[in-house]
Amino acid sequence: FSALGVALAVSILVVGRFAIDSVERLVDVQFEKVQREDVMITFQEPRAERVRHTLAQLPGVLRVEPFREVPARLRLGHRSRLAAVLGLDSGAQLRRILDRNLRAVNLPPEGLVLNSKLAEILGARAGDMLTIEVLEGARPVLTAPVALLIDEPVGLGAYMQAEALHRLMREAGTVSGAYLQVDPARSAKLYSFLKRTPSINGVAVREAALASFWKTFGESLVWTTLVLAGFACVIALGIVYNGARMALSERGHELACLRVLGFTRVEIGRILLGEQGLLTLPAIPAGFLIGLWLSFWLSKAMSRETFRLPFVVNAGTYAFAAMVVLAAAAVSGLIVALRLQRMDLTEVLKSRE
């Protein structure tokens, strides 16, 4: 039971750090590999594709990638979900679609690409025909096949090649907004211009979104990890110290006899604390396994439509958990060792067994 208690203390630390590892991976994938644009702008209403050239002339704009976004209700059988179908150009670099191995996915020339969460909600598989009830303009009702499913950590994504979406909508090349790569030295002038432009409905800055994300989740994660580390230290300290203290009470007479026979305090301490070490060290890898299982369960339990925590536990998490528990065990061992130093041999040998 002592070993199990130490293992559970280790597992608490692994789970606490898992949240940080998972969110760091989510941020790296979403804000570094998927959303690579500096600024995303959306228009009040769809504009002609030639607006790309106008945007390219704005101060500080280095690259422009327009997109077409169609709000719709996706339906398969009796299941439906509100989602936006996003049309991207072939070879887009600022907003990419990635598979589970973080490799860029080329959008098929026809059909929809759904992320796995949206496909799960709709009960869709590759090859199924989806009904698309468009919620803008003339509100046509269209059909398109599911061409591919991908894994994404954020949102409910439905994607098409921009040309395929234009053909499906029976419209000329129109755009709903654009992703921009911006020169940081001229970004302030660009933002000021965008704010004064009435045809632009919204401006989203990637760095601001990332800072807001960390302000919202980062502080809570730090405090959660500190609280879990405190609980784990108390558990490990209490279990190891309690075990050593009980062993000292039960074997005080034997240890005193050994001292009288010539054993040093260091040797006596090694005998007493060695048993606790044999219980603590094997409990650490067992705690890793328990923490790994709990982290996997937590990643599934916290899967939401807005975001899904990836199942990631870094090597640093295992090292952190092991060091905290070993430090707590060392402190408890030091406390027991001090009691050994003050042990009265005469009183112990006088006690009746």
C-alpha positions as CSV (number, residue, x, y, z in Angstrom):
1,F,0.0,0.0,0.0
2,S,2.9,2.3,0.6
3,A,4.2,1.7,-2.9
4,L,0.8,2.2,-4.3
5,G,0.4,5.5,-2.5
6,V,3.8,6.7,-3.9
7,A,2.7,5.6,-7.4
8,L,-0.5,7.6,-7.1
9,A,1.5,10.6,-6.1
10,V,3.6,10.2,-9.2
11,S,0.5,9.8,-11.4
12,I,-1.0,13.0,-10.0
13,L,2.1,14.9,-11.1
14,V,2.0,13.2,-14.6
15,V,-1.6,14.2,-15.1
16,G,-0.9,17.8,-13.9
17,R,1.9,18.2,-16.4
18,F,0.1,16.4,-19.1
19,A,-2.3,19.3,-19.4
20,I,0.6,21.7,-20.1
21,D,2.2,19.3,-22.6
22,S,-1.1,18.8,-24.4
23,V,-1.9,22.6,-24.6
24,E,1.6,23.4,-25.8
25,R,1.2,20.8,-28.6
26,L,-2.2,22.2,-29.5
27,V,-0.8,25.7,-29.7
28,D,2.2,24.6,-31.7
29,V,0.0,22.8,-34.3
30,Q,-2.8,25.3,-34.5
31,F,-0.9,28.6,-34.3
32,E,2.4,27.6,-35.9
33,K,1.7,24.9,-38.5
34,V,-2.0,25.5,-39.4
35,Q,-2.7,29.2,-38.9
36,R,0.5,30.7,-40.3
37,E,-1.0,34.0,-41.4
38,D,-0.3,37.2,-39.5
39,V,-3.7,38.7,-40.1
40,M,-7.1,37.3,-41.2
41,I,-9.7,39.8,-42.6
42,T,-13.3,39.2,-43.5
43,F,-15.5,41.3,-45.7
44,Q,-19.1,42.5,-45.0
45,E,-20.2,40.5,-48.0
46,P,-18.5,38.4,-50.6
47,R,-16.3,40.4,-53.0
48,A,-14.9,39.8,-56.5
49,E,-11.6,37.9,-56.6
50,R,-9.8,40.9,-58.0
51,V,-9.8,42.3,-54.5
52,R,-6.7,40.2,-54.0
53,H,-4.7,42.7,-56.0
54,T,-6.0,45.6,-54.0
55,L,-5.0,43.9,-50.7
56,A,-1.5,43.1,-52.1
57,Q,-1.0,46.9,-52.5
58,L,-1.7,47.7,-48.8
59,P,1.2,48.9,-46.7
60,G,3.2,46.0,-45.2
61,V,1.4,43.2,-47.0
62,L,3.8,40.5,-48.2
63,R,1.5,37.8,-49.2
64,V,-2.3,37.5,-49.8
65,E,-4.3,34.2,-49.8
66,P,-8.1,34.8,-50.3
67,F,-10.7,32.3,-49.1
68,R,-14.3,31.7,-49.6
69,E,-16.4,30.9,-46.6
70,V,-20.0,29.6,-47.0
71,P,-22.2,29.3,-43.8
72,A,-24.3,26.2,-44.1
73,R,-26.1,23.4,-42.4
74,L,-24.5,20.1,-43.2
75,R,-26.9,17.2,-43.1
76,L,-26.5,13.5,-43.4
77,G,-29.7,11.5,-42.8
78,H,-31.3,12.7,-39.6
79,R,-28.1,14.3,-38.3
80,S,-27.2,17.9,-39.0
81,R,-24.8,20.6,-37.8
82,L,-24.2,24.3,-38.5
83,A,-20.7,24.8,-40.0
84,A,-18.9,26.9,-42.5
85,V,-17.5,25.4,-45.6
86,L,-14.1,27.0,-46.2
87,G,-12.8,27.2,-49.7
88,L,-9.0,27.4,-50.0
89,D,-6.7,27.8,-53.0
90,S,-4.6,24.9,-54.1
91,G,-1.1,25.2,-52.5
92,A,-2.2,27.6,-49.8
93,Q,0.7,28.3,-47.4
94,L,-0.8,30.6,-44.8
95,R,-3.7,28.4,-43.9
96,R,-2.9,24.7,-44.3
97,I,-4.8,21.5,-43.8
98,L,-2.7,18.8,-42.0
99,D,-3.1,15.1,-41.3
100,R,-2.4,13.4,-38.0
101,N,1.3,13.2,-38.9
102,L,1.3,17.0,-39.5
103,R,1.9,16.6,-43.2
104,A,0.1,19.1,-45.6
105,V,-3.0,17.6,-47.2
106,N,-3.8,18.6,-50.8
107,L,-7.5,19.3,-51.1
108,P,-9.2,17.0,-53.6
109,P,-10.5,18.6,-56.8
110,E,-14.1,17.6,-55.8
111,G,-15.8,16.9,-52.6
112,L,-15.6,17.9,-49.0
113,V,-12.8,17.4,-46.5
114,L,-14.2,17.0,-42.9
115,N,-12.3,16.9,-39.6
116,S,-12.9,13.8,-37.6
117,K,-15.0,15.6,-34.9
118,L,-17.5,17.0,-37.4
119,A,-17.6,13.6,-39.2
120,E,-18.3,11.9,-35.8
121,I,-21.2,14.3,-35.1
122,L,-22.7,13.7,-38.6
123,G,-21.9,10.0,-38.6
124,A,-20.1,10.6,-41.9
125,R,-17.5,8.5,-43.7
126,A,-15.5,9.0,-46.9
127,G,-17.8,8.5,-49.8
128,D,-21.0,9.6,-48.1
129,M,-23.1,12.3,-49.8
130,L,-23.8,15.3,-47.6
131,T,-26.6,17.8,-48.1
132,I,-25.4,21.4,-47.8
133,E,-28.1,23.9,-46.9
134,V,-26.5,27.2,-47.7
135,L,-27.4,30.0,-45.3
136,E,-26.6,33.1,-47.4
137,G,-27.7,34.6,-50.7
138,A,-30.4,32.6,-52.4
139,R,-29.9,29.7,-49.9
140,P,-29.6,26.9,-52.3
141,V,-29.6,23.3,-51.2
142,L,-26.6,21.4,-52.6
143,T,-25.0,18.0,-52.3
144,A,-21.4,17.0,-52.3
145,P,-19.5,13.8,-51.4
146,V,-17.1,13.4,-48.4
147,A,-13.8,12.9,-50.0
148,L,-11.5,12.8,-47.0
149,L,-11.4,12.8,-43.2
150,I,-8.6,14.6,-41.2
151,D,-7.7,15.1,-37.5
152,E,-7.8,18.6,-36.2
153,P,-7.4,19.8,-32.6
154,V,-9.7,22.8,-32.9
155,G,-13.2,23.5,-34.2
156,L,-15.5,21.8,-36.7
157,G,-13.9,22.1,-40.1
158,A,-15.3,21.5,-43.5
159,Y,-13.0,22.3,-46.5
160,M,-13.1,22.4,-50.3
161,Q,-10.9,23.6,-53.0
162,A,-12.0,27.2,-53.8
163,E,-12.6,26.4,-57.4
164,A,-14.7,23.4,-56.5
165,L,-16.7,25.5,-54.1
166,H,-17.3,28.1,-56.7
167,R,-18.6,25.5,-59.1
168,L,-20.8,24.0,-56.5
169,M,-22.3,27.5,-55.6
170,R,-22.5,28.4,-59.4
171,E,-20.8,31.6,-58.8
172,A,-17.8,33.4,-60.3
173,G,-14.6,33.6,-58.3
174,T,-15.7,35.4,-55.1
175,V,-13.9,35.7,-51.8
176,S,-15.2,36.2,-48.2
177,G,-11.9,37.3,-46.8
178,A,-8.1,36.8,-47.0
179,Y,-5.2,35.6,-45.0
180,L,-2.3,38.1,-45.0
181,Q,1.4,37.8,-44.3
182,V,2.6,41.2,-42.9
183,D,5.9,43.0,-42.5
184,P,6.1,43.5,-38.7
185,A,7.8,46.9,-39.2
186,R,4.7,48.2,-41.0
187,S,2.0,46.3,-39.3
188,A,0.8,49.3,-37.2
189,K,0.1,51.3,-40.3
190,L,-1.8,48.4,-41.9
191,Y,-4.0,47.8,-38.8
192,S,-4.9,51.5,-38.7
193,F,-5.9,51.4,-42.4
194,L,-8.0,48.2,-41.9
195,K,-9.9,49.7,-39.0
196,R,-10.9,52.7,-41.1
197,T,-12.1,50.5,-44.0
198,P,-15.9,50.1,-43.8
199,S,-16.1,47.1,-46.2
200,I,-14.0,45.0,-43.8
201,N,-16.1,43.3,-41.2
202,G,-13.4,41.8,-39.0
203,V,-9.7,41.7,-38.4
204,A,-8.1,38.9,-36.5
205,V,-4.4,39.1,-35.5
206,R,-2.8,35.8,-34.8
207,E,-0.4,37.1,-32.2
208,A,-3.2,38.7,-30.3
209,A,-5.3,35.5,-30.4
210,L,-2.3,33.5,-29.2
211,A,-1.7,36.0,-26.3
212,S,-5.4,35.8,-25.3
213,F,-5.3,32.1,-25.4
214,W,-2.3,31.9,-23.0
215,K,-3.8,34.5,-20.8
216,T,-7.0,32.5,-20.5
217,F,-5.5,29.0,-20.2
218,G,-1.9,29.5,-19.3
219,E,-2.3,31.0,-15.8
220,S,-4.9,28.4,-14.8
221,L,-2.6,25.6,-16.0
222,V,0.3,26.9,-14.0
223,W,-1.8,27.2,-10.8
224,T,-3.3,23.7,-11.4
225,T,0.1,22.2,-11.8
226,L,1.3,23.9,-8.6
227,V,-1.7,22.7,-6.7
228,L,-1.3,19.1,-8.0
229,A,2.5,19.2,-7.2
230,G,1.7,20.3,-3.6
231,F,-0.8,17.5,-3.2
232,A,1.7,15.0,-4.6
233,C,4.4,16.2,-2.3
234,V,2.2,15.9,0.8
235,I,1.1,12.4,-0.2
236,A,4.7,11.2,-0.9
237,L,6.1,12.9,2.2
238,G,3.3,11.5,4.4
239,I,3.6,8.0,3.0
240,V,7.4,7.7,3.1
241,Y,7.7,9.4,6.4
242,N,4.9,7.4,8.0
243,G,6.5,4.2,6.7
244,A,9.9,5.1,8.1
245,R,8.5,6.3,11.4
246,M,6.5,3.0,11.9
247,A,9.6,1.0,11.0
248,L,11.6,3.0,13.6
249,S,9.0,2.4,16.3
250,E,8.7,-1.3,15.5
251,R,12.5,-1.9,15.2
252,G,13.8,0.5,17.7
253,H,15.1,-2.2,20.0
254,E,16.9,-4.1,17.2
255,L,18.4,-0.9,15.9
256,A,19.6,0.1,19.3
257,C,21.2,-3.4,19.7
258,L,23.1,-2.9,16.5
259,R,24.3,0.5,17.6
260,V,25.6,-1.1,20.8
261,L,27.3,-3.8,18.8
262,G,29.2,-1.1,16.9
263,F,27.1,-0.1,13.9
264,T,27.4,3.6,13.0
265,R,24.4,5.9,12.7
266,V,24.9,6.0,8.9
267,E,24.7,2.2,8.7
268,I,21.6,2.1,10.9
269,G,20.0,4.8,8.8
270,R,20.8,2.8,5.7
271,I,19.1,-0.2,7.1
272,L,16.0,1.7,8.1
273,L,15.6,4.0,5.1
274,G,16.8,1.3,2.6
275,E,13.5,-0.4,2.9
276,Q,11.6,2.8,2.1
277,G,13.9,3.3,-0.9
278,L,13.0,-0.2,-2.1
279,L,9.3,0.7,-1.9
280,T,9.7,4.2,-3.5
281,L,11.9,3.4,-6.5
282,P,9.7,0.7,-8.1
283,A,6.6,2.8,-7.4
284,I,7.9,5.6,-9.7
285,P,7.6,3.6,-13.0
286,A,4.3,2.2,-11.8
287,G,3.1,5.8,-11.2
288,F,4.2,6.6,-14.8
289,L,1.9,3.9,-16.2
290,I,-1.0,5.0,-14.0
291,G,-0.5,8.7,-14.9
292,L,-0.3,7.7,-18.6
293,W,-3.6,5.9,-18.4
294,L,-5.3,8.8,-16.6
295,S,-3.9,11.3,-19.1
296,F,-5.3,9.2,-22.0
297,W,-8.7,9.1,-20.3
298,L,-8.6,12.8,-19.6
299,S,-7.8,13.6,-23.2
300,K,-10.9,11.7,-24.3
301,A,-13.1,13.1,-21.5
302,M,-12.1,16.7,-22.4
303,S,-12.8,16.3,-26.1
304,R,-15.1,19.1,-27.1
305,E,-16.4,20.7,-30.3
306,T,-14.3,23.8,-29.7
307,F,-11.0,21.9,-29.1
308,R,-9.6,18.5,-28.4
309,L,-6.6,17.9,-26.2
310,P,-4.0,15.8,-28.0
311,F,-2.6,12.9,-26.0
312,V,1.0,14.0,-25.5
313,V,3.2,13.3,-22.4
314,N,6.8,14.6,-22.8
315,A,9.9,13.1,-21.3
316,G,10.2,16.2,-19.1
317,T,6.9,15.4,-17.4
318,Y,8.2,12.0,-16.3
319,A,11.5,13.6,-15.0
320,F,9.5,16.3,-13.2
321,A,7.2,13.8,-11.5
322,A,10.1,11.6,-10.4
323,M,12.2,14.5,-9.1
324,V,9.3,15.9,-7.0
325,V,8.5,12.5,-5.4
326,L,12.2,11.7,-4.8
327,A,12.7,15.1,-3.2
328,A,9.7,14.5,-0.9
329,A,11.1,11.1,0.0
330,A,14.5,12.6,0.7
331,V,13.0,15.2,3.0
332,S,11.0,12.5,4.9
333,G,14.1,10.4,5.1
334,L,16.1,13.3,6.5
335,I,13.4,13.9,9.2
336,V,13.6,10.2,10.3
337,A,17.5,10.3,10.2
338,L,17.4,13.3,12.6
339,R,15.2,11.2,15.0
340,L,17.8,8.4,14.8
341,Q,20.5,10.9,15.8
342,R,18.5,11.7,19.0
343,M,17.7,8.0,19.8
344,D,18.4,7.2,23.5
345,L,20.1,3.8,23.4
346,T,19.6,3.2,27.1
347,E,15.9,3.9,27.1
348,V,15.3,1.8,24.0
349,L,17.2,-1.2,25.5
350,K,15.3,-0.9,28.8
351,S,12.0,-1.2,27.0
352,R,10.1,-4.5,27.2
353,E,9.4,-6.4,24.0
